[in-house]
Each structure stands twice: as C-alpha cells, then as structure tokens.
C-alpha cells in the first residue's frame, strides 16, 4: 500500500531526526518520470467488436514496428519492418488517429476505444522478498560511542513498536551492516559448534579415548578470548565475515598446538615415572619450537 508506506516513512523519518545520536537522515526517493497509461473503454470494445489483441498489435507496430518478412542480403538476413516515421511517434494525437480492425474487417479509430491517462511514476520499484519497500538512511553522529548494533536495538525497542501498533501490517527491518553483522553472528555460533564437534570426532580416533580430546579442546575458549581482546584492542566491538573466518582458522591452529603438546606429554608419561608435574614442565620446555613452527607455518600459509 503506497499511501500507508509513505505515512510510515514520514513518521519514521521524523522520529529518527529527533534522535541526537543520528545525522543525515534521508528517505530514498526514486527517479520519477511521466507515463501515459492507455485504458481500454470496455463498453466501446463490445460496441465496435474489437479484440484487445488487435489493439496491442497496432500499438506495437506504432512504437517498434512489426516484421512483415525477411530478405537475404549477402551473408546476413534483413527484416522488413512496418512502422510509422520517428517524428510521428512523439505525438499522442497521431497515436489516437490510428485505426484498428474489428472482427468484421472494419477500421475503428483508436480514440474511440482507448483513453490516455497521464501519470508521474517512479522509474524503478524497490522490493525486498517480493514486497515493495522504501529505504530510510541515517549515519551515526561523530563522537557518539554507540555502535550501529546498539543504535539498531535502541530504534527497535523505542520507535518500531510505536509504528507497528499504529500500522499492524508494516514490516520494519534493517539492511546493510546491521543485517550482515547479525547474520555473521548467527553463522559464527553454528560454525563454532560444527567445528568443535568435528575436531572432537577426529581426536577420538587419534587418541583412542573419549576424555583426552577434551584436554585438547579446552584450549578453544582461551583462543576465542584472545580474538576478543585483539578486536577490542583495535577498537572493534563488531566483528564481520572475515573476523569469523579468521577465528575459525585460529581454532584449528591452537588445536594443532595442543595436540603437539599433549601427544608428547602422553608418550612421555608412559615411559617416565617422575611426578606428573615434572613431566609436564620438562615436555613443555621442549615443545616451544614445534608449537611456534606449527603456528607460523599455518599463518604464513593463509597470509596471501
């Protein structure tokens, strides 16, 4: 409903402009052009016994021409097209003076069966999920510490309910950075679960144990904590697609490092009778180089 959507857009624009944290609030206005709609006079169609298909054929011939036949000219085929001179195509009166053949073979003036309506309409129609949409844009003001996600939640909690209470059929949603971030967060959560489960299954086969893989997987939370600290260190409170890919790759790296450490400890424990803490300390001191090499080779491999 164009009228209701315009009302909703006006309300939304006004409310967004009232928020001090937002600037540059504007509504997307599509380019509009003049159009001529040809409406059929149904009663006259019956009266003059004219079929709509004949009208469309005449109109098509007037605008782009109808191919009568083709002739061969050397290696190419040339279409012989019936139409009217280009100068006459700019005059609506000439269009209405065209005549259409009815079922009895008589010629009826187009003006007797068609009326022209002049309207101004947008050149293109924006849609989302097959529904017509209107985009409202805004930027966060300078020196405002709120993130786009925090602003989106504030708008969803304060402004959206007021509009949906007034217009129950309205669909209000965010596009762009907010939509991408929310999608990546959901996918990240699912990816983490899948990755951890798959790694656990591989480790069961490797260690021939159901409990030892948990020792290896215990490194994952520490690795993710490191990712979080690094992002905050760069002033990033929102992660995107590439950060997710990097974090998943990092899980593989730290798991490899943990395997290098625990596998060596496991084998040493079987041979030596020293106190476990002594074994762990001694093995850890010898595993620094392999752990660093495992990490660096993976990082260098994915760096390009």
matplotlib code that plots the C-alpha trace (Angstrom):
import matplotlib.pyplot as plt

x = [0.0, 1.9, -0.1, 0.4, 4.1, 4.5, 2.8, 5.1, 8.2, 7.3, 6.8, 10.0, 12.0, 10.6, 11.4, 15.0, 15.7, 14.6, 17.4, 20.6, 22.9, 21.8, 22.6, 22.0, 18.5, 17.1, 14.5, 15.4, 13.4, 13.4, 13.7, 10.2, 9.1, 6.0, 4.0, 1.0, -1.4, -3.7, -7.0, -9.5, -13.1, -14.7, -18.2, -16.9, -14.8, -18.1, -19.9, -17.3, -16.5, -12.7, -10.4, -7.7, -5.0, -5.7, -5.1, -1.8, -0.7, -1.4, 0.3, 3.4, 3.6, 3.4, 6.1, 8.7, 7.2, 6.1, 8.3, 6.5, 9.1, 12.9, 15.2, 18.7, 21.3, 24.6, 25.5, 23.0, 19.2, 17.4, 14.0, 11.4, 9.6, 6.3, 6.0, 5.5, 8.0, 10.0, 8.7, 5.1, 6.0, 6.3, 2.7, -0.1, -2.8, -1.2, -1.4, -5.1, -5.7, -4.5, -7.2, -7.8, -9.5, -12.5, -13.9, -16.0, -12.9, -13.9, -11.4, -12.1, -10.3, -8.2, -9.5, -13.0, -11.8, -8.8, -8.3, -4.9, -4.2, -1.1, 0.7, 4.1, 5.6, 9.0, 11.3, 12.0, 10.3, 12.4, 11.4, 12.6, 11.2, 8.8, 7.3, 7.6, 10.0, 11.2, 14.7, 15.5, 19.2, 21.0, 24.5, 25.8, 26.9, 30.6, 31.9, 29.0, 30.3, 27.2, 27.8, 25.4, 24.1, 23.4, 21.6, 19.5, 18.4, 17.5, 15.4, 13.8, 12.8, 11.6, 10.5, 9.4, 6.8, 5.0, 4.8, 3.7, 1.0, -0.4, 0.2, -0.1, 0.7, 4.0, 7.3, 10.3, 13.8, 17.4, 19.6, 23.3, 26.0, 23.5, 21.9, 25.3, 26.7, 23.6, 23.8, 27.5, 27.0, 24.4, 26.5, 29.6, 27.8, 26.7, 30.1, 31.9, 29.6, 30.2, 34.0, 34.3, 32.2, 34.2, 37.5, 36.3, 35.4, 38.9, 40.6, 38.7, 40.2, 43.6, 43.9, 41.6, 39.9, 36.7, 38.2, 41.6, 40.1, 38.5, 42.1, 42.8, 39.5, 40.0, 42.3, 39.5, 37.9, 41.4, 41.9, 38.5, 39.2, 42.4, 40.4, 38.1, 40.9, 42.6, 39.4, 38.9, 42.5, 41.8, 38.7, 36.3, 33.3, 31.5, 33.0, 32.3, 32.7, 36.5, 36.9, 34.7, 36.8, 40.0, 38.6, 37.6, 41.1, 42.6, 40.7, 42.4, 45.8, 45.5, 44.1, 47.2, 49.4, 47.6, 47.9, 51.7, 51.9, 49.5, 50.7, 54.3, 53.2, 51.1, 54.0, 56.5, 54.2, 54.2, 58.0, 59.0, 58.0, 58.6, 56.0, 53.4, 54.1, 57.8, 57.0, 54.6, 57.2, 60.0, 57.9, 56.5, 60.1, 60.9, 57.7, 58.1, 59.8, 57.3, 54.4, 55.8, 56.6, 53.1, 51.6, 53.9, 53.6, 49.8, 49.7, 52.2, 50.2, 46.9, 48.5, 48.1]
y = [0.0, 3.0, 5.5, 3.8, 3.2, 6.9, 7.7, 5.2, 6.6, 10.1, 9.1, 7.1, 9.9, 12.4, 10.1, 9.3, 13.0, 13.5, 11.2, 13.3, 10.3, 10.2, 12.6, 12.7, 11.1, 10.9, 8.9, 7.2, 8.9, 7.0, 9.0, 9.8, 10.1, 11.0, 8.0, 7.6, 4.8, 3.5, 2.4, 0.4, 1.6, -1.7, -0.7, 0.6, -2.6, -4.6, -2.0, -1.9, -5.6, -5.1, -7.6, -6.3, -8.3, -6.3, -3.1, -4.3, -5.3, -1.9, -0.2, -2.4, -1.6, 2.1, 2.0, -0.5, -1.9, -5.3, -7.6, -8.4, -10.6, -11.1, -10.9, -12.3, -9.6, -11.4, -13.3, -11.6, -11.6, -8.3, -7.8, -5.7, -3.8, -1.9, 1.2, 4.9, 7.7, 8.6, 12.2, 10.9, 8.8, 11.9, 13.0, 11.3, 12.7, 10.7, 7.6, 8.1, 8.6, 5.0, 2.6, -0.9, -3.7, -5.3, -8.8, -7.7, -6.2, -2.6, 0.0, 1.7, 4.8, 4.1, 7.2, 5.6, 2.6, 3.9, 6.8, 8.1, 8.9, 10.9, 10.0, 10.5, 7.3, 6.1, 4.6, 1.6, -0.2, -1.3, -4.7, -7.0, -10.6, -9.6, -6.7, -3.1, -1.2, 2.3, 2.8, 5.3, 6.1, 7.6, 8.0, 7.9, 11.3, 12.0, 11.4, 9.1, 5.9, 3.8, 1.1, 0.5, -2.6, -0.7, 2.0, -0.6, -2.2, 1.2, 2.0, -1.5, -1.0, 2.6, 3.5, 0.3, -0.7, 2.7, 2.4, -1.3, -0.5, 2.1, 0.1, -3.6, -4.8, -2.8, -4.7, -2.8, -4.2, -3.2, -3.8, -3.3, -3.5, -4.4, -7.2, -8.6, -8.5, -10.3, -13.0, -13.5, -13.7, -16.5, -18.3, -17.9, -19.6, -22.6, -22.8, -23.0, -25.9, -27.8, -27.2, -28.3, -31.4, -32.4, -31.8, -33.9, -36.8, -36.7, -36.5, -39.6, -41.6, -40.1, -40.6, -43.7, -42.1, -40.2, -38.0, -36.9, -34.8, -32.6, -31.7, -30.5, -28.7, -26.8, -24.5, -23.2, -20.8, -19.3, -18.8, -17.1, -14.9, -13.8, -13.0, -10.8, -9.0, -8.3, -6.9, -4.6, -3.6, -2.4, -0.6, -3.0, -4.1, -5.6, -8.5, -9.2, -12.1, -12.0, -12.0, -15.1, -16.9, -15.9, -17.1, -20.5, -20.8, -19.8, -22.7, -25.1, -23.6, -23.7, -27.3, -28.3, -26.7, -28.5, -31.9, -31.3, -30.6, -33.3, -36.1, -35.6, -35.5, -38.6, -40.6, -39.3, -40.3, -43.9, -44.1, -42.0, -42.5, -38.9, -36.8, -35.7, -32.0, -32.6, -34.4, -31.6, -28.9, -30.8, -31.6, -28.0, -26.6, -28.8, -28.1, -24.4, -24.6, -27.2, -25.1, -21.9, -23.7, -25.2, -21.8, -19.8, -22.3, -22.1, -18.3, -17.9, -20.4, -18.4, -15.0, -14.4]
z = [0.0, -1.3, 0.7, 4.0, 3.3, 2.7, 6.0, 7.8, 6.1, 7.2, 10.8, 10.8, 9.3, 11.9, 14.8, 13.6, 13.1, 16.8, 17.9, 18.8, 18.0, 14.3, 11.5, 7.7, 7.9, 4.4, 2.5, -0.7, -3.5, -6.8, -10.0, -11.4, -15.0, -16.8, -18.1, -20.3, -19.4, -22.2, -20.6, -22.8, -22.9, -22.3, -23.4, -26.7, -27.3, -27.2, -29.3, -32.0, -31.7, -31.3, -29.6, -27.2, -29.1, -32.2, -30.2, -28.8, -32.3, -33.7, -30.7, -31.1, -34.8, -34.0, -31.3, -32.6, -35.8, -36.9, -39.0, -42.3, -43.8, -44.1, -47.1, -47.6, -48.3, -48.9, -45.7, -43.5, -43.1, -43.1, -41.6, -43.4, -40.7, -40.9, -38.7, -38.8, -39.2, -36.0, -36.0, -35.6, -32.6, -30.4, -31.0, -29.0, -31.4, -34.2, -32.0, -31.4, -35.1, -35.7, -36.8, -35.5, -37.5, -35.8, -36.3, -39.3, -41.1, -40.4, -39.3, -36.0, -34.7, -31.6, -29.9, -29.8, -27.8, -25.8, -23.4, -22.3, -18.7, -17.8, -14.5, -12.9, -11.5, -10.3, -12.9, -10.8, -7.9, -4.9, -3.5, -0.6, -0.6, -3.4, -1.2, -2.2, 0.1, 1.0, 2.4, 5.1, 5.6, 8.6, 9.9, 13.5, 14.6, 15.3, 18.9, 19.6, 21.1, 20.3, 17.7, 14.7, 16.5, 19.7, 17.7, 15.9, 19.2, 20.6, 17.5, 17.6, 21.2, 21.1, 17.6, 15.8, 18.4, 18.1, 14.3, 14.3, 16.9, 14.5, 11.3, 12.1, 8.6, 8.4, 8.2, 9.6, 9.3, 8.9, 5.9, 5.3, 8.0, 10.8, 8.8, 7.7, 11.3, 12.8, 10.1, 10.7, 14.4, 14.0, 11.4, 13.6, 16.5, 14.3, 12.7, 16.1, 17.2, 14.0, 14.1, 17.7, 17.1, 14.0, 15.8, 18.7, 16.5, 14.8, 18.2, 19.5, 16.6, 17.1, 20.9, 21.0, 24.0, 24.8, 27.5, 26.2, 23.3, 26.0, 27.1, 23.6, 23.1, 26.4, 24.5, 22.3, 24.9, 25.5, 21.8, 21.3, 24.4, 22.6, 19.4, 21.5, 23.2, 19.8, 18.3, 21.4, 21.1, 17.6, 18.8, 17.0, 19.0, 16.0, 14.1, 10.4, 8.0, 7.7, 11.5, 11.7, 9.1, 10.9, 14.3, 12.8, 11.3, 14.6, 16.4, 14.0, 14.8, 18.6, 18.4, 16.4, 19.0, 21.8, 20.0, 19.7, 23.4, 24.8, 22.5, 23.6, 27.3, 26.8, 25.4, 28.0, 30.8, 29.6, 29.9, 32.8, 36.5, 37.6, 39.2, 36.5, 37.1, 36.5, 33.2, 32.1, 32.9, 31.1, 28.0, 27.8, 27.7, 24.7, 22.8, 22.4, 19.0, 17.5, 18.7, 17.2, 13.9, 13.7, 14.3, 12.0, 9.0, 9.2, 9.5, 6.6, 4.5, 4.8, 4.8, 1.0]

ax = plt.figure().add_subplot(projection="3d")
ax.plot(x, y, z, "-o")
ax.set_aspect("equal")
plt.show()
